[in-house]
Amino acid sequence: MSATYCLTLNVPAGAVDTFEAIFEPLDGAIVTGARDRTGVVPWQLYLAERPDDAEVERLIAIACEVAGIAETPAYALEPLPDIDWVAESQKALPPITAGRFRVRGSHVTEPAPPGAIDLLIDANAAFGTGRHETTRGCLLALQDVAKKRPVTWPITRILDMGCGSGVLAMAAAKLWPCRVLGVDNDAPSIQVARENVKANGVADTVRLLLGDGFRDARVRQGGAYELILANILAEPLCAMARDVAAHLAPGGTVILSGLLITQERQVTARYRAAGLALEKRYHLGEWSTLVLKAGGSLFGG
């Protein structure tokens, strides 16, 4: 992607991740600067095409509402020279760690620490570079499930619904010797995910489908899944609760994210009504990751 426009505004440091999540549909590359003495961070979004001003203002208003910002920040939208700003921004991105996982771009060539699980993900049009709290929360939850799930409940089939860049499907494939199915309804995301699974050496175990969620017959033909992942948004998470439960194996585990802490109760209620029990929650910033289970307990207490 060669960016031609740059959206610039200053946001409170605590709202940076919220702005990233809200503006994710514009498919841009985000670069942030250092926080100043007042706690404000310069925030820039590099875009291939000029977005509609009304849409920019709408997204800013939503981000401010979610982050609790009373005064809407001013913004600038300016054209740029013909430079690959995505590649330039990638050079400044350090690797991210989430437990044993290290998520890095291709510009990071240093060896991973001993015992680390390395995931190569370059910033691109697909959501899931490991830099957002929802992705990191899922990576932490995956590792905890791997530690706690007893050998009497083996994991042989995993479903990553709304797989985006494929980061969670690849992480699961690194943790368990099993088949992983990643599904997304966005063709560019599936293309990026295919490139990623090849680059990470898991193309033989991760199958990727462009499809309409649980309506796709190929998802249903996968049988019952011992582990289902879904890092999307609260509303679609609620809508798919019964489908998730219907496609979950007895004793199976579900990891959900993409929801704010304030939306936990709503999402949890839908899954409890579908027969799943909340096992554990992870709070990173204002975002939540939930682990639910069908029968039994992984974490105790």
N, C-alpha and C positions, 0 to 999 in steps of 0.2 A: 504494500500500500504506500503510495506517495501522497502525503498529506498536502492539501492546498489551502486549508484554513485552520486557524488556531482560535479556540475559545479560551479566554483567560478570565479568571476571577479569583478573589481572595476569600478563603473560607476558614472558619475556626478549625484547629487541628483535630478536634474530636468529631468533626463532621466530614472529614476527608473520605472515609470509607462509604458513608451514606451517599455522597455525591457520585462516587465511582459506581455504586450499584444502580442508582437512579439513571445515570447517563449511559449505562452499558448498552442499551438498545441502539445508540447512535453508532456503535462499532468503531470507536476511535481509540487512539493510544493516549494514555493519561500519564502526565509527568507532574510531580509535585516538588516544591522547593523546601527550603529550611523554614522552620517555624520562627517567627519574629518574637520580640519581647512581649507582645500582647497576646500571643498564642494563635496568630493568624498564619495560614500557609498559602503561598501562591500555588494555584491549581490550574493546569492547562490541559486541554483536550484537543489533540490533533486529529483532523478529519479529512477524508478524501473529497467530500463535497460540502458545499455550504448548506448548513441546516436551516430550516425555517425559523425565523426569529420568534414567532409565536410558540413554536415547540420548545425552543431553548428556554424561553421565559416560563413556560409551563413546567418543565423539568426542574428548573431552579426553584420554583415555588413549592413543588412537591418535596424536593430535597430539604428545603428550609423547614417545611412543616414536620417532616419526619425527624430531623435533627434538632428541632426546637429552636430555630434561629428566628428571632423576632424581626430583624431588619434584613430585607432582601439585599444581597450584595450586588453591586454593579458589575457588568461584564463587558468584555470587548471581544469582537469577532472579526479577525483580520486575515487577509490572504497571505500566503507564504511563498517563498521561492520554491522552485521545483527540486525539493530534496526529500529523500526517503526518511521522514521524521520518525517512523516506527523503528527503523533500524538504529537511528541515532538515539532514540529514547531507550532502546533495549540495552545499549552499552552502559547506561547508568543504573540498571536494575541489579541489585545484589541478589544472591541466592536467598531463598526463604526456607526456614526449617519449621517442621511441625512434628515433634517427636523424633522418630528415626528418619522421617522423610526429609530429603533436601530437594527443593524445587528450584531449578535454575534455567536460565536461558543459555543458548549455544555460545554466547560470548564468555561465559564462565567456564574456564578450562581447568581450574584447580581440582585435584582429586577430592572426592567426598570423604568425610571422616570415617574411620573404621566402624563398621556396623551400620552405616547409614544406607538408606534406600534412595538412590538417585533417580529423579524424574526430570527429564528434559522437556521443558515447555516454553516456547517463545511466545511473547506477547503478540496477539493477532486478533482476528475478528470473532473468535469463539470464546465464550465465558469459561473461566476456570484456569487461571495461571497460577493458582496457589497463593495469590497475594491478598485475596479477600478473606475476611473472617469466616465466612460460610464454608469455603473450601478447606481452610485450615482446620475448622471444627470437625468436618467430615474425616479428614486425614487422621486427626487425633482419635476420633471415635472408632475408625477402622482398626487402628492399632490396639485399642482397648478390647474390642470384640475379639480380635485374634488372640489376645492374651487370655481372655476369660472363657471363651467358648470351649467346652469340654470335648474330648475326642469322640465321645459318644454321640455328638451332634456335628458330624462333619459337614463342611461346606463344599458342595460340588457344582452348584449353579448360582450365579450372581447376576442380578439385573441392575444396571445403572440407567434409570429413567431420566431423560433430559441430560444426556452425558456431556454436552458442550464440547470442550477441547479433549475430553476423554481422560482427564487427570484422575478422576476417582476410579474409573474402570481399570486404568493402568495400575494404580496403587493397589487395588484389590488383587489384580493378577500377580503382583509382586509378593503379596502376603500369603495367597493360597494357591496350591497347584490345581486349578479348576478352570472351568469355562466361564467367561464373563460376556454378557450381552449388553452393549451400549446402544441406547435408542435416543434419537433426537428428531424433531420435526423441522429442523433448519438445515438445509443442504450444505451451506458453507461450513457449519459447525462439524458436520459429518466428514467433510473433506479434510478439515484441519485435524480432526481426531484420527483419521486414517493415517495421515502423515506422522502424527505423534506416536501412534502405537508401533509403527515401523521403526521410528527413531529410537524408541525405548525397548525394542526387542521383544514385544509381547503380541505381535501380529498373529501368531499361531494360537493364542489363547483368548484374545479379545475379538469378538465379532461385533461389527457396527452396522446398525440399520437406520435408514431414513424412513421414519414411520410415524403414525399418529397414535403414539402411546399404547395403551392397553387395547385400543380398537384394532391394532395390527395383529393379524392372525399369527404372524411369526413370533410375536411376543407370547401369545397364549400357548403356542406349540412348544415353547421352551419348558413347559411343565411347571412344577412348583419350585420356587427359588428359595434357597436357605437364607439368602441375604439380598435385600432390595435397597438401593440407594436412590435418593431423589433430592438434588440440590437445585431447587427452582424458586418458586415464590409461594407465599402462604395460601393464596386463593386456589391455584391448581393443586397444591398439596391436599387441601381439604376436599376438593372435587374428586380426587383419585383414591381416597381413603379405602373405600370398599373394594375397589379393584386391587389395590395393594394387598389387602387382607386375603382376597380370594386367590391370589397368585403366590401367596407365601406358604412355604412348607410348614408342617407342624413343628413348633419350637423355633421357627425362623426369626430372623432379626431384621429390623428396618432402621435405616439411618436417614433422617430428614433434615434439610437445612434450606436456607434461602428465606427464613422468616426472622422478623424482629422479636426481641424478647417480649414485647407487648402483644405479640400475636401467638405466643406459646399456648395460652389457655384455649384459644379457638381451635388451633390445629390438634392439640392433644385430645380435646373433647371428641373430635370427629374420629380419631383413630381408636379411642376407647370404645366408642359406639360401634366400631367395626370389629371389636374383640381383641385389640392389642393393648398391652400395658406399657406405661412409660417406665423405662429402666434407668436412664441417665440423661442429663442435659449438660451442655457445654455453653458457657456464655463468653463470647469474645467481643469486646466492645459492646455495641447494642444489638448484636446478632446472636441467634440461638441455633444450636444443633441438638436434635433429639434422637435418642436411641429407644426404640420400642420393640416389644417382643410378643410373640404368640405363645403363651404358656411357658411356665418355668421362669427362672431368673438367672441372668448372666452375672450380675454385679452384686447380688446379695443385698441384704438390708431392705 
